[in-house]
Amino acid sequence: MQVLKKENMQKIIGGGVSMSGAIISAIKGYINTVFAIGQAVGGAIRRISSGNLCKY
């Protein structure tokens, strides 16, 4: 194994900072799920408060 000097290590660019497409897609899916749940709960609250419910 080769030992790197501090000067050489400062020249290395890239690596662990980039986000892959899979991570971005997972975050997007999570946000969409939370948004859909919020819409469903909000719609249920609105229907209950206005008395607009199914008889079944």
Steps between C-alpha positions, in 0.01 A plus 500: 500500500632842406505785753360826365634837596273783609565692177390203290185445705390861447508446122249213514157623387165319514393191680239482774331833437303403189144366529397211282176475307372228733529726804327788323223266382450363853472852644252595227290191573498580873390860436224385263375248758490760778319742267239236403435413866457871578250538218299199619491617862410854396220377277363278778504789747323726249230238427441428869476868592252573218293185569555368147541129577378181334211321668689166495 
